[in-house]
Amino acid sequence: MDNRAKILSNALKLFAARGYDAVGTQEIVDAAGITKPTLYHYFGSKEGLLKALLETNFEPLYQSVREAAAYQHDLPLTLERVVLAYFNFADKHRPYYRMQLSMWFAPVDSVPFKAVAELNRRQQQLLETLFLLAAEDHGNMRGRHQMYAATFLGMINTYVSLALNGYASVNDDLVYKAVHQFMHGIFS
C-alpha cells in the first residue's frame, strides 16, 4: 500500500470511529506511519483529505444506485434495486457509510457537513428523478417527488444505521419489507 492509500485507509477508520472533528492530523499521520508533510503533499490539509475520502468512496455508491434507479415502469422492482444497492454498498463499506451518515447530521456550518452536502444533494436529485418518472405511471404521485426522495433515502439510511449498530441484518427480506412499507404510503 502506498502512502496515499495508507493515509486514506487510516483516516477513514479514525473518522468513522470518532468523527472528523475528534481526530487530529497528528493522529492520522501516526496511524499511517508517515509525516505531516507527506499528508500535506497528497491532500493539502485535513479538510483536503476528507474531501478525497468522500470522492473516492462516494462514486462507487453513486454509480451503483444510479444503475439501480433506472426506471423501467416497474416501481416496486426499481425501489427494491435501489434499496439493495444501498444495502450492499453499506455492508461492504461499513466505515465509510458510518462516516458519511454522521457527517450528514453534523452542524450545518461544520466542515464535515459542508464536505458531504454536495454528495447528499446528488443522491436526493437522483431519487427525485426516479419519482418524477414514476409519477408518469402513477398519477397520485405527481408533485411529491422531493418528499418521496427524501423519505425513501431517510428510510434506507435508518435501516442501514440499524444494521451498522447490530440491530438489523440487511438482507433480501428486509429489502422487500422496507420497499413495501414505503409503497403503502405513496400509493395511498
N, CA, C and O of each residue as an XYZ file, in Angstrom:
752
protein
N       0.853     -1.182      0.000
C       0.000      0.000      0.000
C       0.896      1.242      0.000
O       1.809      1.351      0.819
N       0.635      2.174     -0.918
C       1.434      3.394     -0.972
C       0.998      4.365      0.128
O      -0.008      4.145      0.803
N       1.764      5.434      0.294
C       1.478      6.394      1.371
C       0.091      7.019      1.259
O      -0.603      7.172      2.264
N      -0.314      7.379      0.049
C      -1.627      7.987     -0.126
C      -2.723      7.029      0.335
O      -3.640      7.422      1.056
N      -2.621      5.793     -0.081
C      -3.619      4.792      0.308
C      -3.601      4.538      1.813
O      -4.653      4.356      2.424
N      -2.420      4.525      2.407
C      -2.330      4.324      3.868
C      -2.998      5.478      4.612
O      -3.704      5.265      5.598
N      -2.772      6.688      4.137
C      -3.389      7.852      4.780
C      -4.911      7.760      4.676
O      -5.615      7.946      5.668
N      -5.419      7.472      3.475
C      -6.863      7.364      3.274
C      -7.470      6.277      4.153
O      -8.503      6.487      4.790
N      -6.832      5.127      4.183
C      -7.350      3.997      4.958
C      -7.394      4.304      6.449
O      -8.397      4.045      7.113
N      -6.324      4.847      6.964
C      -6.276      5.144      8.399
C      -7.186      6.301      8.779
O      -7.812      6.272      9.839
N      -7.269      7.315      7.933
C      -8.173      8.437      8.218
C      -9.621      7.950      8.233
O     -10.403      8.349      9.096
N      -9.974      7.093      7.285
C     -11.336      6.570      7.246
C     -11.667      5.820      8.533
O     -12.732      6.027      9.114
N     -10.775      4.962      8.975
C     -11.013      4.219     10.220
C     -11.205      5.171     11.399
O     -12.116      4.993     12.208
N     -10.349      6.171     11.488
C     -10.428      7.110     12.612
C     -11.675      7.988     12.541
O     -12.356      8.174     13.550
N     -11.980      8.529     11.367
C     -13.166      9.382     11.218
C     -14.443      8.589     11.470
O     -15.380      9.098     12.087
N     -14.486      7.346     10.998
C     -15.678      6.518     11.198
C     -15.866      6.176     12.671
O     -16.995      6.102     13.157
N     -14.768      5.968     13.374
C     -14.844      5.574     14.787
C     -15.184      6.749     15.704
O     -15.928      6.585     16.671
N     -14.642      7.935     15.402
C     -14.787      9.029     16.362
C     -15.291     10.338     15.777
O     -15.563     11.276     16.527
N     -15.421     10.426     14.474
C     -15.866     11.670     13.844
C     -14.703     12.523     13.401
O     -13.614     12.475     13.971
N     -14.952     13.288     12.394
C     -13.924     14.138     11.784
C     -13.309     15.094     12.793
O     -12.086     15.180     12.903
N     -14.147     15.810     13.528
C     -13.651     16.845     14.438
C     -12.839     16.290     15.609
O     -12.015     17.006     16.178
N     -13.057     15.047     15.971
C     -12.369     14.459     17.128
C     -10.997     13.877     16.778
O     -10.267     13.434     17.665
N     -10.650     13.877     15.506
C      -9.388     13.277     15.065
C      -8.456     14.375     14.566
O      -8.813     15.170     13.697
N      -7.257     14.399     15.134
C      -6.271     15.392     14.715
C      -5.363     14.862     13.616
O      -5.249     13.656     13.400
N      -4.728     15.789     12.934
C      -3.809     15.429     11.853
C      -2.678     14.545     12.366
O      -2.295     13.582     11.701
N      -2.145     14.859     13.533
C      -1.035     14.064     14.075
C      -1.461     12.613     14.296
O      -0.689     11.691     14.032
N      -2.652     12.416     14.767
C      -3.152     11.061     14.987
C      -3.248     10.291     13.666
O      -2.947      9.099     13.616
N      -3.660     10.966     12.617
C      -3.764     10.323     11.298
C      -2.383      9.923     10.800
O      -2.189      8.794     10.350
N      -1.423     10.838     10.875
C      -0.091     10.514     10.354
C       0.595      9.440     11.195
O       1.326      8.604     10.665
N       0.361      9.465     12.487
C       0.915      8.409     13.346
C       0.342      7.050     12.969
O       1.079      6.069     12.868
N      -0.959      6.989     12.764
C      -1.613      5.727     12.405
C      -1.130      5.223     11.045
O      -1.008      4.017     10.834
N      -0.857      6.147     10.130
C      -0.418      5.780      8.781
C       1.087      5.532      8.709
O       1.586      4.982      7.728
N       1.812      5.944      9.765
C       3.259      5.758      9.766
C       3.970      6.683      8.793
O       4.971      6.308      8.181
N       3.449      7.889      8.656
C       4.058      8.874      7.764
C       4.199     10.198      8.518
O       3.857     10.282      9.698
N       4.701     11.223      7.840
C       4.866     12.531      8.461
C       3.796     13.495      7.977
O       3.144     13.253      6.961
N       3.620     14.583      8.706
C       2.640     15.591      8.292
C       2.936     16.143      6.895
O       2.012     16.299      6.097
N       4.205     16.442      6.579
C       4.450     16.936      5.212
C       3.984     15.951      4.131
O       3.582     16.375      3.048
N       4.032     14.663      4.409
C       3.562     13.680      3.436
C       2.048     13.804      3.262
O       1.551     13.776      2.136
N       1.314     13.940      4.365
C      -0.132     14.134      4.280
C      -0.447     15.401      3.496
O      -1.314     15.399      2.622
N       0.265     16.492      3.813
C       0.009     17.761      3.136
C       0.379     17.684      1.651
O      -0.254     18.336      0.820
N       1.393     16.895      1.320
C       1.785     16.719     -0.081
C       0.631     16.126     -0.889
O       0.336     16.586     -1.993
N      -0.010     15.118     -0.341
C      -1.079     14.432     -1.063
C      -2.421     15.157     -1.005
O      -3.177     15.139     -1.977
N      -2.721     15.795      0.125
C      -4.077     16.307      0.332
C      -4.158     17.798      0.668
O      -5.249     18.367      0.644
N      -3.046     18.433      0.977
C      -3.034     19.860      1.276
C      -3.436     20.203      2.690
O      -2.912     21.158      3.265
N      -4.360     19.440      3.270
C      -4.856     19.716      4.613
C      -5.707     18.532      5.076
O      -5.965     17.599      4.316
N      -6.129     18.592      6.320
C      -7.058     17.577      6.834
C      -8.377     17.651      6.077
O      -8.978     16.618      5.782
N      -8.830     18.851      5.761
C     -10.071     19.016      5.005
C      -9.918     18.446      3.586
O     -10.846     17.832      3.060
N      -8.759     18.650      2.978
C      -8.500     18.078      1.657
C      -8.506     16.563      1.700
O      -8.971     15.908      0.768
N      -7.989     16.012      2.782
C      -8.015     14.562      2.990
C      -9.461     14.075      3.088
O      -9.816     13.061      2.487
N     -10.285     14.783      3.831
C     -11.694     14.410      3.961
C     -12.387     14.433      2.598
O     -13.122     13.505      2.263
N     -12.162     15.465      1.828
C     -12.783     15.563      0.506
C     -12.325     14.417     -0.395
O     -13.133     13.866     -1.141
N     -11.057     14.054     -0.339
C     -10.552     12.934     -1.144
C     -11.188     11.624     -0.704
O     -11.520     10.781     -1.538
N     -11.359     11.449      0.602
C     -12.020     10.244      1.121
C     -13.447     10.142      0.600
O     -13.890      9.074      0.178
N     -14.148     11.243      0.634
C     -15.538     11.252      0.180
C     -15.623     10.982     -1.320
O     -16.429     10.162     -1.760
N     -14.806     11.661     -2.094
C     -14.841     11.474     -3.542
C     -14.490     10.048     -3.934
O     -15.144      9.456     -4.792
N     -13.476      9.508     -3.318
C     -13.021      8.149     -3.642
C     -14.088      7.114     -3.339
O     -14.283      6.180     -4.117
N     -14.771      7.263     -2.235
C     -15.739      6.264     -1.792
C     -17.154      6.513     -2.295
O     -17.931      5.570     -2.442
N     -17.497      7.763     -2.559
C     -18.868      8.069     -2.960
C     -19.176      7.621     -4.382
O     -20.269      7.118     -4.642
N     -18.251      7.790     -5.289
C     -18.540      7.490     -6.696
C     -19.003      6.053     -6.923
O     -19.957      5.852     -7.674
N     -18.373      5.035     -6.309
C     -18.907      3.675     -6.500
C     -20.334      3.515     -5.968
O     -21.143      2.815     -6.577
N     -20.646      4.147     -4.854
C     -22.009      4.121     -4.326
C     -22.960      4.782     -5.317
O     -23.999      4.218     -5.659
N     -22.611      5.951     -5.765
C     -23.488      6.704     -6.653
C     -23.731      5.942     -7.961
O     -24.861      5.884     -8.446
N     -22.689      5.371     -8.520
C     -22.843      4.624     -9.775
C     -23.758      3.417     -9.583
O     -24.596      3.121    -10.435
N     -23.593      2.739     -8.482
C     -24.424      1.569     -8.190
C     -25.894      1.967     -8.043
O     -26.777      1.308     -8.592
N     -26.149      3.030     -7.314
C     -27.520      3.497     -7.108
C     -28.093      4.039     -8.415
O     -29.266      3.821     -8.718
N     -27.283      4.733     -9.177
C     -27.757      5.270    -10.462
C     -28.210      4.147    -11.396
O     -29.253      4.246    -12.041
N     -27.423      3.094    -11.460
C     -27.812      1.945    -12.287
C     -29.097      1.311    -11.764
O     -29.981      0.953    -12.542
N     -29.195      1.178    -10.462
C     -30.387      0.560     -9.860
C     -31.629      1.417    -10.066
O     -32.737      0.889    -10.167
N     -31.454      2.736    -10.128
C     -32.588      3.661    -10.229
C     -33.081      3.872    -11.651
O     -33.968      4.695    -11.878
N     -32.526      3.147    -12.611
C     -33.002      3.267    -13.996
C     -34.434      2.736    -14.049
O     -34.667      1.533    -13.935
N     -35.362      3.630    -14.220
C     -36.785      3.288    -14.130
C     -37.271      2.608    -15.404
O     -37.121      3.148    -16.501
N     -37.852      1.425    -15.254
C     -38.362      0.639    -16.375
C     -39.866      0.403    -16.242
O     -40.380     -0.624    -16.687
N     -40.561      1.349    -15.635
C     -42.020      1.301    -15.466
C     -42.480      0.191    -14.518
O     -43.602     -0.304    -14.623
N     -41.605     -0.186    -13.601
C     -41.953     -1.149    -12.551
C     -41.390     -0.572    -11.247
O     -40.260     -0.866    -10.858
N     -42.197      0.246    -10.592
C     -41.718      0.964     -9.415
C     -41.279      0.045     -8.282
O     -40.208      0.272     -7.720
N     -42.047     -0.982     -7.915
C     -41.577     -1.842     -6.822
C     -40.209     -2.480     -7.121
O     -39.343     -2.535     -6.249
N     -40.029     -2.948     -8.332
C     -38.749     -3.567     -8.703
C     -37.622     -2.536     -8.650
O     -36.538     -2.830     -8.146
N     -37.866     -1.350     -9.161
C     -36.832     -0.309     -9.151
C     -36.470      0.078     -7.726
O     -35.290      0.215     -7.404
N     -37.464      0.256     -6.875
C     -37.181      0.621     -5.481
C     -36.414     -0.498     -4.773
O     -35.516     -0.221     -3.977
N     -36.754     -1.746     -5.051
C     -36.010     -2.862     -4.457
C     -34.555     -2.843     -4.911
O     -33.649     -3.079     -4.112
N     -34.333     -2.564     -6.182
C     -32.950     -2.498     -6.685
C     -32.176     -1.363     -6.006
O     -31.004     -1.525     -5.666
N     -32.827     -0.230     -5.814
C     -32.168      0.905     -5.172
C     -31.814      0.561     -3.721
O     -30.685      0.783     -3.283
N     -32.778      0.022     -2.987
C     -32.508     -0.357     -1.593
C     -31.372     -1.365     -1.535
O     -30.468     -1.243     -0.709
N     -31.416     -2.348     -2.401
C     -30.371     -3.370     -2.425
C     -29.005     -2.761     -2.741
O     -28.001     -3.165     -2.155
N     -28.958     -1.805     -3.650
C     -27.690     -1.137     -3.974
C     -27.121     -0.436     -2.739
O     -25.932     -0.555     -2.444
N     -27.971      0.288     -2.027
C     -27.517      0.955     -0.801
C     -27.091     -0.070      0.253
O     -26.021      0.057      0.849
N     -27.922     -1.078      0.479
C     -27.609     -2.079      1.499
C     -26.303     -2.801      1.186
O     -25.471     -2.990      2.073
N     -26.120     -3.200     -0.057
C     -24.889     -3.911     -0.428
C     -23.670     -3.033     -0.249
O     -22.648     -3.479      0.273
N     -23.774     -1.791     -0.678
C     -22.643     -0.880     -0.525
C     -22.325     -0.658      0.954
O     -21.169     -0.746      1.367
N     -23.343     -0.373      1.732
C     -23.130     -0.109      3.164
C     -22.528     -1.319      3.865
O     -21.691     -1.171      4.755
N     -22.949     -2.514      3.468
C     -22.416     -3.725      4.079
C     -20.938     -3.930      3.736
O     -20.161     -4.385      4.576
N     -20.559     -3.599      2.521
C     -19.169     -3.789      2.072
C     -18.246     -2.649      2.485
O     -17.028     -2.817      2.541
N     -18.830     -1.493      2.773
C     -18.042     -0.295      3.089
C     -18.553      0.335      4.385
O     -18.889      1.519      4.427
N     -18.604     -0.464      5.423
C     -19.205     -0.038      6.680
C     -18.566      1.224      7.269
O     -19.289      2.153      7.629
N     -17.235      1.284      7.376
C     -16.651      2.510      7.958
C     -16.996      3.764      7.153
O     -17.319      4.803      7.728
N     -16.927      3.668      5.836
C     -17.269      4.834      5.013
C     -18.727      5.230      5.212
O     -19.032      6.406      5.406
N     -19.617      4.263      5.165
C     -21.038      4.596      5.273
C     -21.339      5.218      6.635
O     -22.107      6.176      6.729
N     -20.738      4.678      7.674
C     -20.930      5.247      9.015
C     -20.424      6.684      9.051
O     -21.082      7.568      9.599
N     -19.249      6.910      8.464
C     -18.670      8.249      8.467
C     -19.566      9.231      7.719
O     -19.868     10.308      8.234
N     -19.997      8.869      6.502
C     -20.798      9.818      5.728
C     -22.163     10.058      6.353
O     -22.703     11.158      6.239
N     -22.733      9.054      7.010
C     -24.001      9.281      7.707
C     -23.828     10.274      8.852
O     -24.652     11.170      9.035
N     -22.757     10.111      9.617
C     -22.548     11.034     10.740
C     -22.325     12.455     10.245
O     -22.734     13.416     10.896
N     -21.678     12.587      9.091
C     -21.431     13.917      8.533
C     -22.721     14.564      8.051
O     -22.872     15.785      8.110
N     -23.638     13.749      7.579
C     -24.915     14.235      7.087
C     -25.675     14.976      8.188
O     -26.426     15.914      7.920
N     -25.465     14.536      9.429
C     -26.185     15.118     10.555
C     -25.306     16.025     11.410
O     -25.665     16.361     12.539
N     -24.161     16.417     10.874
C     -23.276     17.352     11.574
C     -23.880     18.760     11.513
O     -24.767     19.011     10.698
N     -23.418     19.666     12.354
C     -23.923     21.044     12.288
C     -23.730     21.641     10.886
O     -22.732     21.372     10.218
N     -24.680     22.434     10.465
C     -24.724     22.961      9.101
C     -23.461     23.747      8.721
O     -23.031     23.694      7.569
N     -22.874     24.460      9.654
C     -21.690     25.261      9.341
C     -20.377     24.510      9.535
O     -19.306     25.102      9.406
N     -20.443     23.228      9.840
C     -19.223     22.466     10.107
C     -18.550     22.000      8.814
O     -19.191     21.895      7.769
N     -17.264     21.728      8.904
C     -16.507     21.197      7.770
C     -17.101     19.875      7.288
O     -17.277     19.704      6.081
N     -17.420     18.924      8.187
C     -17.973     17.652      7.701
C     -19.283     17.825      6.937
O     -19.458     17.216      5.881
N     -20.196     18.632      7.441
C     -21.474     18.821      6.749
C     -21.255     19.451      5.377
O     -21.823     19.001      4.382
N     -20.439     20.482      5.330
C     -20.179     21.153      4.053
C     -19.525     20.200      3.055
O     -19.807     20.258      1.858
N     -18.654     19.328      3.550
C     -17.958     18.391      2.666
C     -18.905     17.369      2.053
O     -18.711     16.953      0.911
N     -19.921     16.962      2.797
C     -20.831     15.911      2.320
C     -22.103     16.473      1.672
O     -22.872     15.718      1.077
N     -22.329     17.759      1.779
C     -23.576     18.356      1.297
C     -23.813     18.107     -0.192
O     -24.926     17.753     -0.583
N     -22.805     18.282     -1.018
C     -22.984     18.079     -2.458
C     -23.279     16.615     -2.770
O     -24.065     16.322     -3.671
N     -22.670     15.712     -2.050
C     -22.917     14.288     -2.271
C     -24.354     13.941     -1.886
O     -25.009     13.148     -2.563
N     -24.827     14.522     -0.823
C     -26.219     14.308     -0.412
C     -27.187     14.884     -1.436
O     -28.215     14.278     -1.737
N     -26.857     16.046     -1.965
C     -27.703     16.669     -2.980
C     -27.793     15.785     -4.228
O     -28.862     15.640     -4.822
N     -26.663     15.200     -4.613
C     -26.661     14.328     -5.797
C     -27.541     13.091     -5.588
O     -28.254     12.672     -6.499
N     -27.487     12.515     -4.394
C     -28.340     11.364     -4.102
C     -29.807     11.765     -4.134
O     -30.632     11.070     -4.726
N     -30.126     12.869     -3.508
C     -31.502     13.374     -3.480
C     -31.998     13.612     -4.904
O     -33.112     13.215     -5.245
N     -31.190     14.250     -5.729
C     -31.587     14.560     -7.104
C     -31.822     13.288     -7.910
O     -32.773     13.214     -8.687
N     -30.976     12.303     -7.733
C     -31.128     11.028     -8.438
C     -32.465     10.374     -8.091
O     -33.178      9.895     -8.973
N     -32.794     10.358     -6.809
C     -34.053      9.751     -6.385
C     -35.265     10.601     -6.777
O     -36.328     10.058     -7.080
N     -35.116     11.914     -6.774
C     -36.205     12.766     -7.238
C     -36.527     12.468     -8.703
O     -37.695     12.412     -9.089
N     -35.502     12.282     -9.500
C     -35.703     11.956    -10.915
C     -36.459     10.642    -11.058
O     -37.366     10.528    -11.882
N     -36.089      9.664    -10.264
C     -36.790      8.381    -10.284
C     -38.280      8.579     -9.996
O     -39.128      8.039    -10.708
N     -38.598      9.349     -8.958
C     -40.000      9.546     -8.593
C     -40.749     10.423     -9.597
O     -41.956     10.256     -9.776
N     -40.061     11.344    -10.248
C     -40.701     12.115    -11.320
C     -41.106     11.196    -12.469
O     -42.206     11.313    -13.009
N     -40.210     10.284    -12.836
C     -40.525      9.332    -13.911
C     -41.666      8.404    -13.495
O     -42.551      8.111    -14.299
N     -41.649      7.947    -12.265
C     -42.695      7.041    -11.789
C     -44.051      7.738    -11.740
O     -45.087      7.096    -11.916
N     -44.049      9.045    -11.502
C     -45.316      9.788    -11.440
C     -46.043      9.785    -12.778
O     -47.258      9.977    -12.825
N     -45.313      9.571    -13.857
C     -45.963      9.478    -15.165
C     -46.855      8.234    -15.240
O     -47.858      8.226    -15.954
N     -46.481      7.183    -14.499
C     -47.266      5.948    -14.449
C     -48.263      5.936    -13.296
O     -49.256      5.210    -13.334
N     -47.998      6.734    -12.281
C     -48.808      6.735    -11.058
C     -49.202      8.180    -10.745
O     -48.501      8.881    -10.015
N     -50.311      8.607    -11.295
C     -50.731      9.999    -11.204
C     -50.843     10.542     -9.791
O     -50.626     11.734     -9.573
N     -51.176      9.694     -8.825
C     -51.321     10.187     -7.450
C     -49.981     10.607     -6.836
O     -49.953     11.184     -5.750
N     -48.876     10.321     -7.523
C     -47.556     10.672     -7.011
C     -47.083     12.049     -7.494
O     -46.071     12.557     -7.010
N     -47.795     12.647     -8.428
C     -47.354     13.916     -9.027
C     -47.146     14.995     -7.967
O     -47.934     15.152     -7.034
N     -46.060     15.722     -8.151
C     -45.762     16.858     -7.285
C     -45.175     16.486     -5.933
O     -44.967     17.356     -5.088
N     -44.912     15.223     -5.721
C     -44.406     14.782     -4.419
C     -42.987     14.207     -4.504
O     -42.513     13.602     -3.541
N     -42.318     14.382     -5.615
C     -41.026     13.738     -5.847
C     -39.965     14.107     -4.818
O     -39.184     13.248     -4.409
N     -39.921     15.365     -4.393
C     -38.925     15.757     -3.383
C     -39.181     15.041     -2.062
O     -38.262     14.496     -1.451
N     -40.414     15.048     -1.639
C     -40.775     14.403     -0.377
C     -40.515     12.902     -0.442
O     -39.972     12.319      0.496
N     -40.905     12.281     -1.553
C     -40.681     10.836     -1.686
C     -39.194     10.503     -1.668
O     -38.778      9.549     -1.011
N     -38.399     11.278     -2.381
C     -36.957     11.014     -2.427
C     -36.335     11.139     -1.036
O     -35.554     10.285     -0.615
N     -36.686     12.201     -0.339
C     -36.129     12.421      0.998
C     -36.573     11.332      1.970
O     -35.772     10.818      2.750
N     -37.849     10.989      1.915
C     -38.388      9.960      2.809
C     -37.799      8.592      2.498
O     -37.467      7.836      3.410
N     -37.669      8.275      1.226
C     -37.133      6.980      0.815
C     -35.672      6.850      1.241
O     -35.273      5.829      1.801
N     -34.886      7.875      0.979
C     -33.473      7.826      1.372
C     -33.335      7.810      2.894
O     -32.455      7.138      3.433
N     -34.185      8.536      3.572
C     -34.162      8.512      5.043
C     -34.479      7.135      5.589
O     -33.853      6.678      6.545
N     -35.455      6.471      4.977
C     -35.796      5.105      5.399
C     -34.615      4.166      5.160
O     -34.269      3.366      6.029
N     -34.006      4.264      3.995
C     -32.855      3.416      3.679
C     -31.755      3.632      4.711
O     -31.208      2.673      5.256
N     -31.436      4.890      4.975
C     -30.356      5.186      5.918
C     -30.700      4.779      7.347
O     -29.807      4.447      8.126
N     -31.967      4.801      7.693
C     -32.361      4.308      9.017
C     -32.088      2.819      9.139
O     -31.534      2.361     10.139
N     -32.480      2.063      8.115
C     -32.211      0.623      8.143
C     -30.713      0.327      8.114
O     -30.251     -0.580      8.806
N     -29.958      1.073      7.330
C     -28.507      0.884      7.303
C     -27.926      1.192      8.680
O     -27.062      0.459      9.163
N     -28.387      2.259      9.313
C     -27.903      2.599     10.653
C     -28.207      1.486     11.649
O     -27.364      1.139     12.476
N     -29.399      0.934     11.569
C     -29.742     -0.191     12.447
C     -28.787     -1.361     12.213
O     -28.343     -2.005     13.164
N     -28.476     -1.631     10.958
C     -27.554     -2.728     10.645
C     -26.143     -2.426     11.125
O     -25.477     -3.297     11.686
N     -25.688     -1.208     10.911
C     -24.341     -0.834     11.348
C     -24.183     -0.937     12.863
O     -23.086     -1.175     13.368
N     -25.285     -0.756     13.575
C     -25.243     -0.815     15.040
C     -25.696     -2.163     15.595
O     -25.876     -2.312     16.803
N     -25.879     -3.140     14.714
C     -26.175     -4.503     15.150
C     -27.630     -4.786     15.475
O     -27.923     -5.810     16.092
N     -28.551     -3.919     15.084
C     -29.967     -4.112     15.408
C     -30.779     -4.738     14.287
O     -31.944     -5.085     14.482
N     -30.177     -4.884     13.118
C     -30.880     -5.469     11.975
C     -29.852     -6.084     11.038
O     -28.661     -5.784     11.107
N     -30.334     -6.936     10.179
C     -29.498     -7.506      9.132
C     -30.038     -7.031      7.797
O     -31.232     -7.151      7.522
N     -29.161     -6.493      6.976
C     -29.595     -6.056      5.656
C     -29.564     -7.268      4.732
O     -28.503     -7.751      4.337
N     -30.761     -7.741      4.400
C     -30.885     -8.931      3.565
C     -32.087     -8.757      2.634
O     -32.782     -7.742      2.683
N     -32.319     -9.750      1.798
C     -33.410     -9.662      0.822
C     -34.776     -9.481      1.482
O     -35.628     -8.763      0.960
N     -34.982    -10.128      2.617
C     -36.258     -9.999      3.315
C     -36.474     -8.559      3.783
O     -37.575     -8.021      3.661
N     -35.421     -7.937      4.317
C     -35.535     -6.549      4.768
C     -35.752     -5.614      3.578
O     -36.509     -4.650      3.681
N     -35.097     -5.890      2.458
C     -35.310     -5.087      1.247
C     -36.793     -5.115      0.875
O     -37.410     -4.073      0.657
N     -37.344     -6.305      0.809
C     -38.754     -6.474      0.437
C     -39.672     -5.733      1.420
O     -40.555     -4.982      1.006
N     -39.458     -5.948      2.706
C     -40.313     -5.315      3.713
C     -40.197     -3.792      3.682
O     -41.202     -3.091      3.808
N     -38.984     -3.278      3.516
C     -38.786     -1.829      3.507
C     -39.497     -1.190      2.313
O     -40.180     -0.175      2.458
N     -39.331     -1.788      1.143
C     -39.953     -1.229     -0.055
C     -41.470     -1.281      0.050
O     -42.149     -0.314     -0.294
N     -41.997     -2.379      0.514
C     -43.455     -2.478      0.595
C     -44.036     -1.574      1.681
O     -45.135     -1.042      1.521
N     -43.321     -1.402      2.759
C     -43.753     -0.452      3.781
C     -43.785      0.960      3.189
O     -44.741      1.704      3.408
N     -42.763      1.319      2.456
C     -42.703      2.637      1.836
C     -43.824      2.809      0.811
O     -44.471      3.855      0.769
N     -44.051      1.799     -0.002
C     -45.030      1.904     -1.073
C     -46.461      2.012     -0.548
O     -47.305      2.626     -1.201
N     -46.746      1.439      0.594
C     -48.095      1.585      1.133
C     -48.397      3.064      1.360
O     -49.537      3.498      1.197
N     -47.396      3.825      1.728
C     -47.591      5.258      1.930
C     -47.748      6.041      0.659
O     -48.571      6.955      0.606
N     -46.977      5.717     -0.389
C     -47.050      6.535     -1.592
C     -48.236      6.201     -2.475
O     -48.664      7.044     -3.264
N     -48.776      5.003     -2.368
C     -49.913      4.636     -3.192
C     -51.257      4.898     -2.508
O     -52.312      4.673     -3.101
N     -51.216      5.368     -1.274
C     -52.494      5.594     -0.576
C     -53.051      6.964     -0.875
O     -54.116      7.320     -0.373
